């Protein structure tokens, strides 16, 4: 197999979809879930907002709801805020909202 053959199987560099989702996180909820209301993503997590526990739970919950690996969802801003921005690798914004039911 030549280098040209290998490039034919590899995705083009920098062309895989990605997006930033702004979410509102509610800690100390009864259970973990993700909801979309009027285009806004809301994540409820059972963990307490100490030492990043609620943020990490929100990241795991969002990745699970999107059907992605945890490493595909990273926090961009909002470590100590209830409003957070997550970077989603592998999905466009429209695809992400569709998977979340919005």
VEXTOR-523757 format. One record per atom (N, C-alpha, C): atom name; residue number from 0; x, y, z. Coordinates in Angstrom, 3 decimals. Example, Ala and Ser with C-alpha at 12.3 -4.5 7.8 and 13.67 -1.06 7.14 Angstrom:
BEGIN
{atomo=N, num=0, east=13.190, north=-5.690, up=7.800} $
{atomo=CA, num=0, east=12.300, north=-4.500, up=7.800} $
{atomo=C, num=0, east=13.200, north=-3.300, up=7.800} $
{atomo=N, num=1, east=12.850, north=-2.250, up=7.080} $
{atomo=CA, num=1, east=13.670, north=-1.060, up=7.140} $
{atomo=C, num=1, east=12.900, north=0.030, up=7.870} $
//
This chain:
BEGIN
{atomo=N, num=0, east=0.846, north=-1.176, up=0.000} $
{atomo=CA, num=0, east=0.000, north=0.000, up=0.000} $
{atomo=C, num=0, east=0.892, north=1.240, up=0.000} $
{atomo=N, num=1, east=0.593, north=2.170, up=-0.854} $
{atomo=CA, num=1, east=1.398, north=3.389, up=-0.969} $
{atomo=C, num=1, east=0.879, north=4.468, up=-0.024} $
{atomo=N, num=2, east=1.642, north=5.538, up=0.121} $
{atomo=CA, num=2, east=1.229, north=6.659, up=0.969} $
{atomo=C, num=2, east=-0.060, north=7.284, up=0.440} $
{atomo=N, num=3, east=-0.215, north=7.328, up=-0.873} $
{atomo=CA, num=3, east=-1.438, north=7.884, up=-1.459} $
{atomo=C, num=3, east=-2.650, north=7.037, up=-1.092} $
{atomo=N, num=4, east=-2.472, north=5.722, up=-1.045} $
{atomo=CA, num=4, east=-3.567, north=4.838, up=-0.649} $
{atomo=C, num=4, east=-3.967, north=5.072, up=0.804} $
{atomo=N, num=5, east=-2.963, north=5.265, up=1.661} $
{atomo=CA, num=5, east=-3.253, north=5.509, up=3.073} $
{atomo=C, num=5, east=-3.991, north=6.832, up=3.261} $
{atomo=N, num=6, east=-3.603, north=7.865, up=2.511} $
{atomo=CA, num=6, east=-4.278, north=9.163, up=2.625} $
{atomo=C, num=6, east=-5.736, north=9.073, up=2.190} $
{atomo=N, num=7, east=-6.042, north=8.164, up=1.304} $
{atomo=CA, num=7, east=-7.417, north=8.009, up=0.839} $
{atomo=C, num=7, east=-8.326, north=7.517, up=1.959} $
{atomo=N, num=8, east=-7.764, north=6.773, up=2.925} $
{atomo=CA, num=8, east=-8.558, north=6.255, up=4.035} $
{atomo=C, num=8, east=-8.609, north=7.215, up=5.226} $
{atomo=N, num=9, east=-7.662, north=8.124, up=5.307} $
{atomo=CA, num=9, east=-7.583, north=9.045, up=6.437} $
{atomo=C, num=9, east=-8.506, north=10.235, up=6.206} $
{atomo=N, num=10, east=-9.180, north=10.714, up=7.268} $
{atomo=CA, num=10, east=-9.997, north=11.913, up=7.097} $
{atomo=C, num=10, east=-9.114, north=13.125, up=6.859} $
{atomo=N, num=11, east=-9.569, north=14.090, up=6.085} $
{atomo=CA, num=11, east=-8.777, north=15.296, up=5.829} $
{atomo=C, num=11, east=-8.468, north=16.019, up=7.137} $
{atomo=N, num=12, east=-7.255, north=16.503, up=7.249} $
{atomo=CA, num=12, east=-6.836, north=17.197, up=8.466} $
{atomo=C, num=12, east=-7.683, north=18.454, up=8.685} $
{atomo=N, num=13, east=-8.135, north=18.645, up=9.920} $
{atomo=CA, num=13, east=-8.871, north=19.840, up=10.275} $
{atomo=C, num=13, east=-10.289, north=19.908, up=9.743} $
{atomo=N, num=14, east=-10.798, north=18.834, up=9.189} $
{atomo=CA, num=14, east=-12.133, north=18.885, up=8.612} $
{atomo=C, num=14, east=-13.166, north=18.067, up=9.376} $
{atomo=N, num=15, east=-12.782, north=17.466, up=10.490} $
{atomo=CA, num=15, east=-13.781, north=16.735, up=11.247} $
{atomo=C, num=15, east=-14.636, north=17.750, up=12.015} $
{atomo=N, num=16, east=-15.925, north=17.463, up=12.137} $
{atomo=CA, num=16, east=-16.819, north=18.453, up=12.755} $
{atomo=C, num=16, east=-16.521, north=18.644, up=14.238} $
{atomo=N, num=17, east=-16.761, north=19.852, up=14.687} $
{atomo=CA, num=17, east=-16.645, north=20.174, up=16.107} $
{atomo=C, num=17, east=-17.502, north=21.395, up=16.385} $
{atomo=N, num=18, east=-17.860, north=21.565, up=17.631} $
{atomo=CA, num=18, east=-18.678, north=22.724, up=17.985} $
{atomo=C, num=18, east=-18.466, north=23.071, up=19.449} $
{atomo=N, num=19, east=-19.003, north=24.202, up=19.843} $
{atomo=CA, num=19, east=-19.019, north=24.630, up=21.239} $
{atomo=C, num=19, east=-20.487, north=24.687, up=21.664} $
{atomo=N, num=20, east=-20.812, north=23.992, up=22.752} $
{atomo=CA, num=20, east=-22.173, north=24.030, up=23.295} $
{atomo=C, num=20, east=-22.156, north=24.767, up=24.625} $
{atomo=N, num=21, east=-23.024, north=25.747, up=24.759} $
{atomo=CA, num=21, east=-23.190, north=26.421, up=26.034} $
{atomo=C, num=21, east=-24.295, north=25.711, up=26.785} $
{atomo=N, num=22, east=-24.015, north=25.340, up=28.025} $
{atomo=CA, num=22, east=-24.989, north=24.589, up=28.822} $
{atomo=C, num=22, east=-25.161, north=25.246, up=30.184} $
{atomo=N, num=23, east=-26.279, north=24.962, up=30.785} $
{atomo=CA, num=23, east=-26.567, north=25.416, up=32.150} $
{atomo=C, num=23, east=-26.585, north=24.178, up=33.028} $
{atomo=N, num=24, east=-25.758, north=24.144, up=34.064} $
{atomo=CA, num=24, east=-25.631, north=22.976, up=34.927} $
{atomo=C, num=24, east=-26.324, north=23.236, up=36.262} $
{atomo=N, num=25, east=-27.131, north=22.263, up=36.682} $
{atomo=CA, num=25, east=-27.791, north=22.323, up=37.980} $
{atomo=C, num=25, east=-27.236, north=21.192, up=38.848} $
{atomo=N, num=26, east=-26.408, north=21.522, up=39.854} $
{atomo=CA, num=26, east=-25.878, north=20.487, up=40.743} $
{atomo=C, num=26, east=-26.909, north=20.097, up=41.811} $
{atomo=N, num=27, east=-26.616, north=19.014, up=42.513} $
{atomo=CA, num=27, east=-27.466, north=18.503, up=43.598} $
{atomo=C, num=27, east=-28.877, north=18.151, up=43.127} $
{atomo=N, num=28, east=-29.002, north=17.713, up=41.888} $
{atomo=CA, num=28, east=-30.305, north=17.287, up=41.377} $
{atomo=C, num=28, east=-30.562, north=15.844, up=41.811} $
{atomo=N, num=29, east=-31.755, north=15.388, up=41.624} $
{atomo=CA, num=29, east=-32.099, north=14.028, up=42.011} $
{atomo=C, num=29, east=-31.435, north=12.973, up=41.142} $
{atomo=N, num=30, east=-31.153, north=13.322, up=39.888} $
{atomo=CA, num=30, east=-30.509, north=12.376, up=38.964} $
{atomo=C, num=30, east=-29.780, north=13.153, up=37.878} $
{atomo=N, num=31, east=-28.979, north=12.439, up=37.113} $
{atomo=CA, num=31, east=-28.245, north=13.057, up=36.007} $
{atomo=C, num=31, east=-29.067, north=12.939, up=34.735} $
{atomo=N, num=32, east=-29.280, north=14.061, up=34.044} $
{atomo=CA, num=32, east=-29.940, north=14.030, up=32.741} $
{atomo=C, num=32, east=-29.658, north=15.307, up=31.974} $
{atomo=N, num=33, east=-29.963, north=15.255, up=30.683} $
{atomo=CA, num=33, east=-29.752, north=16.393, up=29.781} $
{atomo=C, num=33, east=-31.074, north=16.710, up=29.118} $
{atomo=N, num=34, east=-31.427, north=17.992, up=29.088} $
{atomo=CA, num=34, east=-32.657, north=18.436, up=28.437} $
{atomo=C, num=34, east=-32.362, north=19.640, up=27.560} $
{atomo=N, num=35, east=-33.150, north=19.764, up=26.499} $
{atomo=CA, num=35, east=-33.041, north=20.928, up=25.620} $
{atomo=C, num=35, east=-34.400, north=21.606, up=25.596} $
{atomo=N, num=36, east=-34.427, north=22.871, up=26.013} $
{atomo=CA, num=36, east=-35.651, north=23.671, up=25.993} $
{atomo=C, num=36, east=-35.379, north=24.961, up=25.239} $
{atomo=N, num=37, east=-36.135, north=25.199, up=24.178} $
{atomo=CA, num=37, east=-35.981, north=26.416, up=23.378} $
{atomo=C, num=37, east=-34.545, north=26.604, up=22.899} $
{atomo=N, num=38, east=-33.881, north=25.504, up=22.526} $
{atomo=CA, num=38, east=-32.527, north=25.581, up=22.014} $
{atomo=C, num=38, east=-31.449, north=25.721, up=23.065} $
{atomo=N, num=39, east=-31.818, north=25.739, up=24.344} $
{atomo=CA, num=39, east=-30.852, north=25.848, up=25.432} $
{atomo=C, num=39, east=-30.668, north=24.490, up=26.076} $
{atomo=N, num=40, east=-29.423, north=24.113, up=26.293} $
{atomo=CA, num=40, east=-29.107, north=22.807, up=26.879} $
{atomo=C, num=40, east=-28.980, north=22.958, up=28.390} $
{atomo=N, num=41, east=-29.690, north=22.102, up=29.105} $
{atomo=CA, num=41, east=-29.627, north=22.100, up=30.565} $
{atomo=C, num=41, east=-29.229, north=20.706, up=31.033} $
{atomo=N, num=42, east=-28.238, north=20.662, up=31.925} $
{atomo=CA, num=42, east=-27.748, north=19.395, up=32.464} $
{atomo=C, num=42, east=-27.974, north=19.402, up=33.972} $
{atomo=N, num=43, east=-28.629, north=18.356, up=34.451} $
{atomo=CA, num=43, east=-28.806, north=18.186, up=35.896} $
{atomo=C, num=43, east=-27.886, north=17.064, up=36.356} $
{atomo=N, num=44, east=-27.154, north=17.304, up=37.451} $
{atomo=CA, num=44, east=-26.253, north=16.290, up=37.994} $
{atomo=C, num=44, east=-26.481, north=16.166, up=39.494} $
{atomo=N, num=45, east=-26.258, north=14.966, up=40.020} $
{atomo=CA, num=45, east=-26.475, north=14.697, up=41.437} $
{atomo=C, num=45, east=-25.293, north=15.155, up=42.296} $
{atomo=N, num=46, east=-24.134, north=15.339, up=41.713} $
{atomo=CA, num=46, east=-22.938, north=15.686, up=42.470} $
{atomo=C, num=46, east=-23.007, north=17.113, up=43.023} $
{atomo=N, num=47, east=-22.215, north=17.335, up=44.062} $
{atomo=CA, num=47, east=-22.156, north=18.658, up=44.680} $
{atomo=C, num=47, east=-21.131, north=19.522, up=43.940} $
{atomo=N, num=48, east=-21.305, north=20.842, up=43.987} $
{atomo=CA, num=48, east=-20.394, north=21.728, up=43.261} $
{atomo=C, num=48, east=-19.120, north=22.045, up=44.053} $
{atomo=N, num=49, east=-18.349, north=21.021, up=44.380} $
{atomo=CA, num=49, east=-17.087, north=21.215, up=45.097} $
{atomo=C, num=49, east=-15.973, north=20.483, up=44.370} $
{atomo=N, num=50, east=-14.828, north=21.136, up=44.271} $
{atomo=CA, num=50, east=-13.631, north=20.547, up=43.654} $
{atomo=C, num=50, east=-13.884, north=20.036, up=42.246} $
{atomo=N, num=51, east=-14.782, north=20.653, up=41.515} $
{atomo=CA, num=51, east=-15.030, north=20.283, up=40.126} $
{atomo=C, num=51, east=-15.845, north=19.008, up=39.944} $
{atomo=N, num=52, east=-16.435, north=18.480, up=41.011} $
{atomo=CA, num=52, east=-17.201, north=17.240, up=40.922} $
{atomo=C, num=52, east=-18.422, north=17.395, up=40.022} $
{atomo=N, num=53, east=-19.156, north=18.477, up=40.175} $
{atomo=CA, num=53, east=-20.357, north=18.690, up=39.361} $
{atomo=C, num=53, east=-19.976, north=18.947, up=37.892} $
{atomo=N, num=54, east=-18.878, north=19.648, up=37.676} $
{atomo=CA, num=54, east=-18.429, north=19.916, up=36.305} $
{atomo=C, num=54, east=-18.043, north=18.619, up=35.600} $
{atomo=N, num=55, east=-17.298, north=17.767, up=36.281} $
{atomo=CA, num=55, east=-16.898, north=16.486, up=35.695} $
{atomo=C, num=55, east=-18.120, north=15.601, up=35.449} $
{atomo=N, num=56, east=-19.073, north=15.617, up=36.364} $
{atomo=CA, num=56, east=-20.304, north=14.840, up=36.173} $
{atomo=C, num=56, east=-21.087, north=15.367, up=34.975} $
{atomo=N, num=57, east=-21.109, north=16.681, up=34.797} $
{atomo=CA, num=57, east=-21.802, north=17.275, up=33.647} $
{atomo=C, num=57, east=-21.123, north=16.862, up=32.348} $
{atomo=N, num=58, east=-19.803, north=16.831, up=32.331} $
{atomo=CA, num=58, east=-19.055, north=16.420, up=31.138} $
{atomo=C, num=58, east=-19.354, north=14.964, up=30.796} $
{atomo=N, num=59, east=-19.335, north=14.093, up=31.796} $
{atomo=CA, num=59, east=-19.645, north=12.674, up=31.574} $
{atomo=C, num=59, east=-21.080, north=12.491, up=31.101} $
{atomo=N, num=60, east=-22.009, north=13.205, up=31.715} $
{atomo=CA, num=60, east=-23.425, north=13.093, up=31.355} $
{atomo=C, num=60, east=-23.663, north=13.575, up=29.934} $
{atomo=N, num=61, east=-23.038, north=14.689, up=29.555} $
{atomo=CA, num=61, east=-23.184, north=15.214, up=28.200} $
{atomo=C, num=61, east=-22.599, north=14.242, up=27.169} $
{atomo=N, num=62, east=-21.422, north=13.703, up=27.449} $
{atomo=CA, num=62, east=-20.800, north=12.745, up=26.525} $
{atomo=C, num=62, east=-21.689, north=11.520, up=26.345} $
{atomo=N, num=63, east=-22.246, north=11.013, up=27.431} $
{atomo=CA, num=63, east=-23.124, north=9.842, up=27.355} $
{atomo=C, num=63, east=-24.371, north=10.156, up=26.541} $
{atomo=N, num=64, east=-24.962, north=11.329, up=26.760} $
{atomo=CA, num=64, east=-26.183, north=11.708, up=26.035} $
{atomo=C, num=64, east=-25.913, north=11.882, up=24.538} $
{atomo=N, num=65, east=-24.698, north=12.310, up=24.191} $
{atomo=CA, num=65, east=-24.339, north=12.501, up=22.786} $
{atomo=C, num=65, east=-23.854, north=11.216, up=22.126} $
{atomo=N, num=66, east=-23.601, north=10.186, up=22.922} $
{atomo=CA, num=66, east=-23.090, north=8.935, up=22.375} $
{atomo=C, num=66, east=-21.627, north=9.030, up=21.979} $
{atomo=N, num=67, east=-20.867, north=9.848, up=22.705} $
{atomo=CA, num=67, east=-19.448, north=10.055, up=22.407} $
{atomo=C, num=67, east=-18.593, north=9.571, up=23.570} $
{atomo=N, num=68, east=-17.309, north=9.377, up=23.289} $
{atomo=CA, num=68, east=-16.374, north=9.067, up=24.357} $
{atomo=C, num=68, east=-16.159, north=10.323, up=25.190} $
{atomo=N, num=69, east=-15.810, north=10.152, up=26.464} $
{atomo=CA, num=69, east=-15.615, north=11.307, up=27.338} $
{atomo=C, num=69, east=-14.535, north=12.242, up=26.828} $
{atomo=N, num=70, east=-13.503, north=11.704, up=26.200} $
{atomo=CA, num=70, east=-12.415, north=12.564, up=25.728} $
{atomo=C, num=70, east=-12.851, north=13.480, up=24.586} $
{atomo=N, num=71, east=-14.004, north=13.212, up=23.983} $
{atomo=CA, num=71, east=-14.519, north=14.059, up=22.905} $
{atomo=C, num=71, east=-15.240, north=15.294, up=23.417} $
{atomo=N, num=72, east=-15.462, north=15.354, up=24.723} $
{atomo=CA, num=72, east=-16.156, north=16.489, up=25.334} $
{atomo=C, num=72, east=-15.202, north=17.126, up=26.347} $
{atomo=N, num=73, east=-14.813, north=18.377, up=26.094} $
{atomo=CA, num=73, east=-13.888, north=19.065, up=26.990} $
{atomo=C, num=73, east=-14.462, north=20.409, up=27.405} $
{atomo=N, num=74, east=-14.167, north=20.805, up=28.623} $
{atomo=CA, num=74, east=-14.628, north=22.089, up=29.146} $
{atomo=C, num=74, east=-13.763, north=23.203, up=28.574} $
{atomo=N, num=75, east=-14.395, north=24.226, up=28.033} $
{atomo=CA, num=75, east=-13.671, north=25.387, up=27.503} $
{atomo=C, num=75, east=-13.683, north=26.528, up=28.515} $
{atomo=N, num=76, east=-14.866, north=26.870, up=29.035} $
{atomo=CA, num=76, east=-14.978, north=27.941, up=30.030} $
{atomo=C, num=76, east=-16.053, north=27.576, up=31.045} $
{atomo=N, num=77, east=-15.955, north=28.182, up=32.229} $
{atomo=CA, num=77, east=-17.007, north=28.032, up=33.221} $
{atomo=C, num=77, east=-16.751, north=27.007, up=34.303} $
{atomo=N, num=78, east=-15.497, north=26.778, up=34.676} $
{atomo=CA, num=78, east=-15.180, north=25.756, up=35.686} $
{atomo=C, num=78, east=-15.948, north=25.990, up=36.988} $
{atomo=N, num=79, east=-16.108, north=27.234, up=37.414} $
{atomo=CA, num=79, east=-16.792, north=27.513, up=38.678} $
{atomo=C, num=79, east=-18.158, north=28.160, up=38.473} $
{atomo=N, num=80, east=-18.606, north=28.235, up=37.252} $
{atomo=CA, num=80, east=-19.886, north=28.866, up=36.940} $
{atomo=C, num=80, east=-20.935, north=27.805, up=36.607} $
{atomo=N, num=81, east=-22.198, north=28.152, up=36.758} $
{atomo=CA, num=81, east=-23.261, north=27.229, up=36.362} $
{atomo=C, num=81, east=-23.439, north=27.202, up=34.852} $
{atomo=N, num=82, east=-23.043, north=28.282, up=34.181} $
{atomo=CA, num=82, east=-23.069, north=28.319, up=32.727} $
{atomo=C, num=82, east=-21.691, north=27.923, up=32.223} $
{atomo=N, num=83, east=-21.646, north=26.851, up=31.436} $
{atomo=CA, num=83, east=-20.383, north=26.302, up=30.964} $
{atomo=C, num=83, east=-20.402, north=26.168, up=29.456} $
{atomo=N, num=84, east=-19.229, north=26.186, up=28.867} $
{atomo=CA, num=84, east=-19.097, north=25.976, up=27.422} $
{atomo=C, num=84, east=-18.223, north=24.748, up=27.215} $
{atomo=N, num=85, east=-18.791, north=23.738, up=26.547} $
{atomo=CA, num=85, east=-18.076, north=22.503, up=26.256} $
{atomo=C, num=85, east=-17.747, north=22.435, up=24.775} $
{atomo=N, num=86, east=-16.553, north=21.962, up=24.477} $
{atomo=CA, num=86, east=-16.158, north=21.723, up=23.091} $
{atomo=C, num=86, east=-16.485, north=20.266, up=22.770} $
{atomo=N, num=87, east=-17.217, north=20.065, up=21.691} $
{atomo=CA, num=87, east=-17.643, north=18.739, up=21.265} $
{atomo=C, num=87, east=-16.878, north=18.377, up=19.998} $
{atomo=N, num=88, east=-16.075, north=17.325, up=20.047} $
{atomo=CA, num=88, east=-15.321, north=16.848, up=18.885} $
{atomo=C, num=88, east=-16.116, north=15.746, up=18.191} $
{atomo=N, num=89, east=-16.281, north=15.867, up=16.895} $
{atomo=CA, num=89, east=-16.923, north=14.814, up=16.119} $
{atomo=C, num=89, east=-18.356, north=15.096, up=15.726} $
{atomo=N, num=90, east=-18.938, north=16.186, up=16.224} $
{atomo=CA, num=90, east=-20.318, north=16.544, up=15.880} $
{atomo=C, num=90, east=-20.413, north=18.038, up=15.608} $
{atomo=N, num=91, east=-21.250, north=18.401, up=14.668} $
{atomo=CA, num=91, east=-21.568, north=19.817, up=14.483} $
{atomo=C, num=91, east=-22.613, north=20.203, up=15.524} $
{atomo=N, num=92, east=-22.871, north=21.478, up=15.668} $
{atomo=CA, num=92, east=-23.861, north=21.934, up=16.646} $
{atomo=C, num=92, east=-25.241, north=21.352, up=16.345} $
{atomo=N, num=93, east=-25.621, north=21.352, up=15.076} $
{atomo=CA, num=93, east=-26.934, north=20.806, up=14.697} $
{atomo=C, num=93, east=-27.041, north=19.324, up=15.017} $
{atomo=N, num=94, east=-25.972, north=18.570, up=14.744} $
{atomo=CA, num=94, east=-25.984, north=17.138, up=15.043} $
{atomo=C, num=94, east=-26.071, north=16.897, up=16.559} $
{atomo=N, num=95, east=-25.338, north=17.702, up=17.332} $
{atomo=CA, num=95, east=-25.356, north=17.555, up=18.781} $
{atomo=C, num=95, east=-26.746, north=17.833, up=19.333} $
{atomo=N, num=96, east=-27.370, north=18.927, up=18.894} $
{atomo=CA, num=96, east=-28.709, north=19.248, up=19.382} $
{atomo=C, num=96, east=-29.731, north=18.195, up=18.956} $
{atomo=N, num=97, east=-29.557, north=17.654, up=17.756} $
{atomo=CA, num=97, east=-30.455, north=16.590, up=17.299} $
{atomo=C, num=97, east=-30.331, north=15.354, up=18.188} $
{atomo=N, num=98, east=-29.115, north=14.983, up=18.546} $
{atomo=CA, num=98, east=-28.904, north=13.820, up=19.425} $
{atomo=C, num=98, east=-29.460, north=14.046, up=20.811} $
{atomo=N, num=99, east=-29.459, north=15.300, up=21.251} $
{atomo=CA, num=99, east=-29.982, north=15.619, up=22.580} $
{atomo=C, num=99, east=-31.498, north=15.768, up=22.576} $
{atomo=N, num=100, east=-32.083, north=15.723, up=21.410} $
{atomo=CA, num=100, east=-33.538, north=15.802, up=21.330} $
{atomo=C, num=100, east=-34.064, north=17.206, up=21.154} $
{atomo=N, num=101, east=-33.206, north=18.126, up=20.760} $
{atomo=CA, num=101, east=-33.642, north=19.510, up=20.609} $
{atomo=C, num=101, east=-33.738, north=19.863, up=19.231} $
//
